[in-house]
C-alpha cells in the first residue's frame, strides 16, 4: 500500500502559516544551515508518531501546531499534533473535490495506521531472543526517515541497544516479506523459573509415589500376579454365569407355572363361590315350596270347616262385616295364588339346578387344574433346589479376597505407570529448562542480491564506477562494497552508500509487495562527502558526485517517494528540471527558510554562517 507525503504545515495564532508541499516522486529541499532543513525531518518524525519534539528556534516561536497531509490509495489523511507534545490526532477523507469533502476524525491509533498502510499489519518480528511482537510505527519510521546524524554515524544501521534486534528483524521483513512468526525463541527467565518449579514438583511427586512401593517390587511381577488373579476371577465368574443360566431357565418355568396356578386358583375359588350361592338359593326355593304347600293345606282344611254363628252375638257368618273373606270363592282364590307362586318357584328352581350343575362341573375342572399345576410347581421347585444344591464351587479362594487382591495389584501397577509418566515428564522439563543460544540466521538470498544490485546501479549513476563487487549482509542490515563493510569507509562514502541502500530497499519492497512506508527522507547525504575540511580521500571528485546525484534525483521515476534535505550546490540546468525548494536565509530574497521571515530581537537571531546563500551554480 505505502503512503505519499503531500504537505507539511505549521500554524499558530497571529502567525503566517509555514507550508511545504512535497513532490509525488521526489523533492529536494536545499539551502544553507539554520534555515530549517533538518527541522523538516524532525517534524516528519514527530508527526509520524515519534516521541522526540522538534527543536525550537526564534522563528518557530508562536507556532503551536504541526500538520501533515499524506495519501494512501484513494484516501487522504491529515495528522495534527501540538508542538508542545501530546497525542497526534488523525483525520481522513476520500480523495476528490477538496471543497466538498471535509476531513473526518479517524479512531485508529497513528502507529497502528502506519503499520496498516505500510502492509505490515499482522506481521510478527522478534524484539529479543526471547520475545516476539507485532511491527510498530517505530520499526517503520527507523528505515524511512534518516537524520543527518544517523546517515553519518559510525554505528550499525540498526542502531545500538535493545532496539537492534527488532530493527534488524523489520529490515529483513522489508527485504524478504517473511516475518518471524515461525522463529524459535529463547525462553524468558520467568518461563525458565516456571519450568524449574514444575520440575521440582514432578520430582517431589515421583518421590511420594515411590514411597507406596516396596524396594524389591518389580512391574513385571505385579503385572503377572494381576493377570493370574484376573484369570481366577474370570473362571469363577464363568462358573457363576453357568449356574445362573440353569437357574434362570427353571425359574422362568416356575414363574409361568405360578402364574397359571394363580389363574386356576382364582377360577376355582370363583366357581366354588358360585356353587355356594346357588346351593343357598336352591335351599331357599325348597323352603318356599314347603311353606306354600303348608298354606295350601291350611286353605283346604279351612274349606272343610262348617259355618258357625258368633258365639257371643249369635250373628250368622254371612252377616258379619268380613263375611266375604270366608266365602268359598275367597278360598279358591288363595289356592290359585299359592299354586301360581309355587309354579313360578319350581320354574326358577329348574333353571337354578341346571346352573348349579354347570358351576359344579366348572369347579371340578378348576380343581383338577389347580392340583396338576400345584404338582408341576412343586416339581419345578424341587428342580431349582436340586440345581442350587448340586452346584459346587471348584475354587478354594474367596471371591471377596480375590477382588481385594486385584485392587491392591491394580493400585501398584498404576503406581508404576505414574512413576514412568513422571520420569518422562522430568526428562522433558529438564530439556525445556535449558536455554540454548538461539541463532537467527538472516539470509537475504535473492532479495539481498536484488537490493545490492539496485544500490550499485544508483552508486554508478552517482559516479562511483570503482565499485567492483557489492553484497548485502542481512545480518547487519548493511552493504559490503569491494569486500569492505560500509562502516569501514569515511563519513562521506558511508552517507552515500547508506542512501543508496535505503532507497534500493524501498524500491525492492514496493516492487515485491513487501511491507514498507514507501517514503525515504535523507538529511544531508552529500554534506560529508563535499566537506572541504574532511581528510577523506575521494576517488571521484565532489562536484561530479554532487551533480550526478542531483541529476539522478531529477530523473527519478521509480517506486516510492524520495525527499532530500541538502545544502550543496546544484547546477541551474538540473535545478530547472528538479525544481528544488530553495531556502535562502536572506529576507526579501526567495524563501528564507521553512518559517516565514519576521523581525525578531537581536538576541534571538541565529548566528550567521560564512558562505550562507542560495549557492546555485551557474549553468
JOQUISUL-V469658 format. One record per backbone hydrogen bond with DSSP energy under -0.5 kcal/mol. NH is the residue of the N-H (numbers start at 0). CO is the residue of the C=O. E is the energy in kcal/mol with one decimal. If there is no record, write none. Layout:
BEGIN
nh->[NH | NH]
co->[CO | CO]
e->[E | E]
END
This chain:
BEGIN
nh->[1 | 2 | 3 | 5 | 6 | 7 | 8 | 9 | 10 | 14 | 17 | 18 | 19 | 21 | 26 | 28 | 28 | 29 | 29 | 30 | 31 | 34 | 39 | 39 | 40 | 41 | 42 | 43 | 44 | 45 | 46 | 47 | 48 | 49 | 59 | 60 | 60 | 62 | 63 | 64 | 65 | 66 | 67 | 68 | 69 | 70 | 71 | 74 | 75 | 76 | 77 | 78 | 79 | 80 | 82 | 84 | 88 | 90 | 91 | 92 | 94 | 97 | 99 | 100 | 101 | 103 | 105 | 112 | 113 | 114 | 115 | 116 | 117 | 118 | 119 | 120 | 122 | 124 | 126 | 127 | 130 | 132 | 134 | 139 | 140 | 141 | 142 | 143 | 144 | 145 | 145 | 146 | 150 | 151 | 152 | 158 | 162 | 163 | 165 | 166 | 167 | 168 | 169 | 170 | 171 | 172 | 173 | 174 | 175 | 176 | 176 | 179 | 182 | 185 | 191 | 192 | 193 | 194 | 195 | 196 | 197 | 198 | 199 | 200 | 201 | 202 | 203 | 204 | 205 | 206 | 207 | 208 | 209 | 210 | 211 | 212 | 216 | 221 | 222 | 223 | 224 | 225 | 226 | 227 | 228 | 229 | 230 | 231 | 232 | 233 | 234 | 235 | 236 | 237 | 238 | 239 | 240 | 241 | 242 | 243 | 244 | 245 | 246 | 247 | 248 | 249 | 250 | 251 | 252 | 253 | 254 | 255 | 256 | 257 | 258 | 259 | 260 | 261 | 262 | 263 | 264 | 265 | 266 | 267 | 268 | 269 | 270 | 271 | 272 | 273 | 274 | 275 | 276 | 277 | 278 | 279 | 280 | 281 | 282 | 283 | 284 | 285 | 286 | 287 | 288 | 289 | 290 | 291 | 292 | 293 | 294 | 295 | 296 | 297 | 298 | 299 | 300 | 301 | 302 | 303 | 303 | 304 | 309 | 313 | 318 | 319 | 322 | 324 | 325 | 326 | 329 | 330 | 331 | 332 | 333 | 334 | 335 | 336 | 337 | 338 | 339 | 340 | 341 | 342 | 343 | 344 | 345 | 346 | 347 | 348 | 349 | 350 | 351 | 352 | 353 | 354 | 355 | 356 | 357 | 358 | 359 | 360 | 361 | 362 | 363 | 364 | 365 | 366 | 367 | 368 | 369 | 370 | 371 | 372 | 373 | 374 | 375 | 376 | 377 | 378 | 379 | 380 | 381 | 382 | 383 | 384 | 385 | 386 | 387 | 388 | 389 | 390 | 398 | 401 | 402 | 403 | 404 | 405 | 406 | 407 | 408 | 409 | 410 | 411 | 412 | 413 | 414 | 415 | 416 | 417 | 418 | 419 | 420 | 421 | 422 | 423 | 424 | 425 | 426 | 427 | 428 | 429 | 430 | 431 | 432 | 433 | 438 | 439 | 440 | 441 | 442 | 443 | 446 | 447 | 448 | 449 | 450 | 451 | 452 | 453 | 454 | 455 | 456 | 457 | 458 | 459 | 460 | 461 | 462 | 463 | 464 | 466 | 467 | 470 | 472 | 472 | 473 | 475 | 476 | 477 | 479 | 480 | 481 | 483 | 485 | 487 | 488 | 493 | 494 | 495 | 496 | 497 | 498 | 499 | 500 | 501 | 502 | 503 | 504 | 505 | 506 | 507 | 508 | 509 | 510 | 511 | 512 | 513 | 515 | 519 | 520 | 521 | 522 | 522 | 523 | 523 | 527 | 529 | 530 | 530 | 533 | 538 | 544 | 545 | 546 | 547 | 548 | 549 | 550 | 551 | 552 | 553 | 554 | 555 | 555 | 560 | 561 | 562 | 563 | 564 | 565 | 565 | 569 | 571 | 574 | 575 | 576 | 577 | 578 | 580 | 581 | 582 | 583 | 583 | 584 | 586 | 588 | 589 | 590 | 591 | 593 | 603 | 604 | 604 | 611 | 616 | 616]
co->[116 | 516 | 70 | 68 | 68 | 19 | 66 | 17 | 64 | 11 | 9 | 16 | 7 | 5 | 561 | 26 | 563 | 27 | 580 | 565 | 582 | 31 | 35 | 36 | 36 | 37 | 38 | 39 | 40 | 41 | 42 | 43 | 45 | 44 | 56 | 56 | 57 | 59 | 10 | 10 | 80 | 8 | 78 | 6 | 76 | 3 | 74 | 71 | 92 | 69 | 90 | 67 | 88 | 65 | 63 | 81 | 79 | 77 | 103 | 75 | 73 | 95 | 96 | 96 | 99 | 91 | 89 | 108 | 109 | 110 | 111 | 112 | 113 | 115 | 114 | 114 | 119 | 132 | 130 | 130 | 127 | 124 | 122 | 135 | 136 | 137 | 138 | 140 | 140 | 143 | 520 | 144 | 146 | 147 | 148 | 155 | 159 | 160 | 126 | 162 | 163 | 164 | 165 | 166 | 167 | 168 | 169 | 170 | 171 | 171 | 172 | 123 | 179 | 128 | 187 | 188 | 189 | 190 | 191 | 192 | 193 | 194 | 195 | 196 | 197 | 198 | 199 | 200 | 201 | 202 | 203 | 204 | 205 | 206 | 208 | 209 | 213 | 217 | 218 | 219 | 220 | 221 | 222 | 223 | 224 | 225 | 226 | 227 | 228 | 229 | 230 | 231 | 232 | 233 | 234 | 235 | 236 | 237 | 238 | 239 | 240 | 241 | 242 | 243 | 244 | 245 | 246 | 247 | 248 | 249 | 250 | 251 | 252 | 253 | 254 | 255 | 256 | 257 | 258 | 259 | 260 | 261 | 262 | 263 | 264 | 265 | 266 | 267 | 268 | 269 | 270 | 271 | 272 | 273 | 274 | 275 | 276 | 277 | 278 | 279 | 280 | 281 | 282 | 283 | 284 | 285 | 286 | 287 | 288 | 289 | 290 | 291 | 292 | 293 | 294 | 295 | 296 | 297 | 298 | 299 | 300 | 301 | 314 | 309 | 315 | 316 | 319 | 321 | 322 | 323 | 326 | 326 | 327 | 328 | 329 | 330 | 331 | 332 | 333 | 334 | 335 | 336 | 337 | 338 | 339 | 340 | 341 | 342 | 343 | 344 | 345 | 346 | 347 | 348 | 349 | 350 | 351 | 352 | 353 | 354 | 355 | 356 | 357 | 358 | 359 | 360 | 361 | 362 | 363 | 364 | 365 | 366 | 367 | 368 | 369 | 370 | 371 | 372 | 373 | 374 | 375 | 376 | 377 | 378 | 379 | 380 | 381 | 382 | 383 | 384 | 385 | 386 | 396 | 397 | 398 | 399 | 400 | 401 | 402 | 403 | 404 | 405 | 406 | 407 | 408 | 409 | 410 | 411 | 412 | 413 | 414 | 415 | 416 | 417 | 418 | 419 | 420 | 421 | 422 | 423 | 424 | 425 | 426 | 427 | 428 | 430 | 436 | 437 | 438 | 439 | 440 | 441 | 443 | 443 | 444 | 445 | 446 | 447 | 448 | 449 | 450 | 451 | 452 | 453 | 454 | 455 | 456 | 457 | 459 | 458 | 462 | 463 | 465 | 479 | 470 | 477 | 471 | 472 | 472 | 472 | 470 | 483 | 468 | 480 | 478 | 484 | 485 | 489 | 490 | 491 | 492 | 493 | 494 | 495 | 496 | 497 | 498 | 499 | 500 | 501 | 502 | 503 | 504 | 505 | 506 | 507 | 508 | 508 | 117 | 560 | 143 | 562 | 145 | 520 | 521 | 564 | 523 | 525 | 526 | 527 | 530 | 536 | 540 | 541 | 542 | 543 | 544 | 545 | 546 | 547 | 548 | 549 | 550 | 551 | 552 | 517 | 24 | 519 | 26 | 521 | 28 | 563 | 614 | 616 | 570 | 571 | 572 | 573 | 574 | 27 | 579 | 29 | 581 | 590 | 591 | 584 | 585 | 587 | 581 | 589 | 34 | 600 | 600 | 601 | 608 | 569 | 614]
e->[-2.3 | -2.4 | -2.0 | -3.1 | -1.5 | -2.8 | -2.8 | -2.1 | -2.7 | -1.7 | -2.4 | -0.7 | -2.6 | -2.8 | -2.1 | -0.5 | -3.1 | -0.6 | -2.1 | -1.3 | -0.7 | -0.6 | -1.3 | -0.7 | -1.3 | -2.3 | -2.5 | -2.3 | -2.3 | -2.4 | -3.0 | -1.6 | -1.2 | -2.7 | -1.7 | -0.6 | -1.3 | -1.7 | -2.3 | -2.2 | -2.8 | -3.2 | -2.1 | -2.8 | -1.9 | -2.5 | -2.4 | -2.0 | -3.1 | -3.4 | -2.6 | -2.7 | -2.6 | -2.2 | -2.7 | -1.6 | -2.8 | -2.6 | -2.3 | -1.9 | -2.3 | -0.9 | -1.2 | -2.0 | -0.6 | -2.7 | -2.8 | -2.6 | -2.5 | -2.1 | -2.4 | -3.0 | -2.0 | -1.2 | -2.3 | -0.6 | -2.0 | -3.1 | -2.1 | -1.6 | -1.2 | -2.7 | -1.4 | -1.4 | -2.8 | -2.3 | -0.8 | -1.9 | -2.6 | -0.7 | -3.0 | -0.6 | -2.2 | -1.8 | -1.0 | -2.1 | -0.5 | -1.5 | -0.5 | -2.2 | -2.5 | -2.1 | -2.4 | -2.2 | -2.0 | -1.7 | -2.3 | -2.1 | -2.9 | -0.5 | -2.2 | -3.6 | -1.4 | -5.0 | -2.5 | -2.6 | -2.1 | -2.4 | -2.6 | -2.1 | -2.1 | -2.7 | -2.6 | -2.2 | -2.4 | -2.4 | -2.3 | -2.5 | -2.2 | -2.0 | -2.3 | -2.6 | -2.4 | -1.2 | -1.5 | -1.7 | -1.4 | -2.1 | -2.7 | -2.5 | -2.5 | -2.5 | -1.9 | -2.2 | -2.3 | -2.2 | -1.9 | -2.1 | -2.6 | -2.3 | -2.3 | -2.8 | -2.4 | -2.3 | -2.3 | -2.5 | -2.1 | -2.2 | -2.3 | -2.5 | -2.2 | -2.1 | -2.6 | -2.3 | -1.5 | -1.8 | -3.0 | -1.8 | -1.8 | -2.4 | -2.3 | -2.0 | -3.0 | -2.8 | -2.3 | -2.3 | -2.9 | -2.2 | -2.1 | -2.7 | -2.8 | -2.3 | -2.4 | -2.9 | -2.7 | -2.3 | -2.6 | -3.0 | -2.1 | -2.3 | -2.5 | -2.1 | -2.2 | -2.9 | -2.7 | -2.0 | -2.2 | -2.6 | -2.0 | -1.8 | -2.5 | -2.1 | -2.2 | -2.4 | -2.1 | -2.2 | -2.4 | -2.6 | -2.4 | -2.2 | -2.1 | -2.3 | -2.1 | -1.8 | -2.1 | -2.1 | -2.2 | -2.3 | -2.2 | -0.9 | -0.6 | -1.2 | -2.5 | -2.4 | -0.9 | -1.3 | -1.4 | -1.3 | -1.5 | -1.0 | -0.7 | -1.2 | -1.7 | -1.9 | -2.2 | -2.2 | -2.3 | -2.6 | -2.4 | -2.5 | -2.3 | -2.4 | -2.4 | -2.3 | -2.3 | -2.3 | -2.5 | -1.9 | -2.5 | -2.7 | -1.8 | -1.8 | -2.5 | -2.5 | -1.6 | -2.4 | -2.9 | -2.1 | -1.9 | -2.6 | -2.1 | -1.9 | -2.5 | -2.8 | -2.0 | -2.2 | -2.8 | -2.2 | -1.9 | -2.2 | -2.8 | -2.4 | -2.6 | -3.2 | -2.3 | -1.9 | -2.4 | -2.8 | -2.3 | -2.3 | -2.5 | -2.6 | -2.1 | -2.0 | -2.6 | -2.4 | -2.4 | -2.7 | -2.5 | -2.4 | -2.4 | -1.0 | -0.5 | -2.6 | -2.3 | -2.2 | -2.5 | -2.4 | -2.1 | -2.2 | -2.5 | -2.7 | -2.3 | -2.1 | -2.5 | -2.5 | -1.8 | -2.1 | -2.3 | -2.7 | -2.6 | -2.1 | -2.5 | -2.6 | -2.4 | -2.3 | -2.5 | -2.8 | -2.2 | -2.3 | -2.6 | -2.3 | -1.8 | -2.2 | -2.2 | -0.8 | -0.5 | -0.6 | -0.9 | -0.7 | -0.8 | -0.6 | -1.2 | -1.0 | -2.1 | -2.3 | -2.5 | -2.5 | -2.5 | -2.3 | -2.7 | -2.3 | -2.1 | -1.8 | -2.5 | -2.4 | -1.8 | -1.7 | -1.4 | -2.8 | -1.6 | -0.6 | -0.8 | -1.8 | -0.6 | -3.0 | -1.0 | -0.7 | -1.0 | -1.6 | -2.8 | -2.8 | -3.0 | -1.5 | -1.9 | -1.6 | -1.8 | -2.8 | -2.3 | -1.8 | -3.1 | -2.3 | -2.1 | -2.3 | -2.0 | -2.6 | -2.0 | -2.2 | -2.6 | -1.9 | -2.3 | -2.5 | -2.6 | -2.5 | -2.3 | -2.4 | -0.9 | -2.7 | -2.0 | -2.3 | -3.1 | -2.9 | -1.5 | -0.5 | -0.8 | -4.1 | -0.5 | -2.2 | -0.5 | -0.7 | -1.4 | -0.5 | -2.1 | -2.9 | -2.7 | -2.7 | -2.5 | -2.3 | -2.6 | -2.6 | -2.4 | -2.5 | -1.6 | -0.6 | -0.8 | -1.7 | -2.4 | -2.7 | -3.0 | -3.1 | -2.4 | -0.6 | -0.7 | -0.8 | -2.8 | -2.2 | -1.3 | -3.5 | -2.9 | -3.0 | -0.7 | -2.9 | -0.6 | -2.9 | -1.6 | -0.5 | -2.0 | -0.6 | -0.6 | -0.7 | -2.2 | -1.9 | -0.7 | -0.7 | -1.9 | -1.0 | -0.7]
END
